[in-house]
Amino acid sequence: MPFLLLFYPTSESEKAIAKALKSESPSFLLHTPHKPPATHTPTGEGIVGFCFPLSCQEDIDRLESSIRADPAVRAQYIRYLASKKLPNEPVSACFRLLFSHWSLYNFSLHTTDHAKACMKDYKIFTECMMEAWHGLREVELLKELAIALAAAYENSNQSLNYKRRKRSELIQTMLRQKQAR
């Protein structure tokens, strides 16, 4: 029995979940928590169609395309940026409010790593941030972006190590159970 999707899947994982759910009955969906439609933050600020912090690179690419295509979306994003950073707060400190560490995993500050996208090529990381945070120079912004990327990479690695450790513990437990039989 077909059903109406109550959210717009944005990332590849959400698309896979939506595809898997299409075969389920509507009663299953009534008891399944799902991500609400990405619209605004609780205070009414934000950008229609985006839920911050952005959770994957696809969301970042979608936001970049949106701000390049529509000046209204660009203005919304700049207002949102301005509302998130306190006057004396460094850019790197408020970055976690905008982007998850997983969304930044495939980015680098410079193009030396061709497997990663260059942040300098994205207006959401450069022009919009300098416009939102008046007085911020490009040199300062690049230093802050480097700090934010380093923090995101460190957080990703800690998360991966945690998952590896948990997986290893699970395998060891399973092996012990097999040996006990």
Secondary structure, 3 states (H helix, E strand, C coil): CCCCCCCCCCCHHHHHHHHHHCCCCHHHHHCCCCCCCCCCCCCCCCCCCCCCCECCHHHHHHHHHHHHHCHHHHHHHHHHHHHHCCCCCCHHHHHHHHECCCCCCCEECCCCCCCCEEHHHCCCCCHHHHHHCCCCCHHHHHHHHHHHHHHHHHHHHHHHHHHHHHHHHHHHHHHHHHHHC
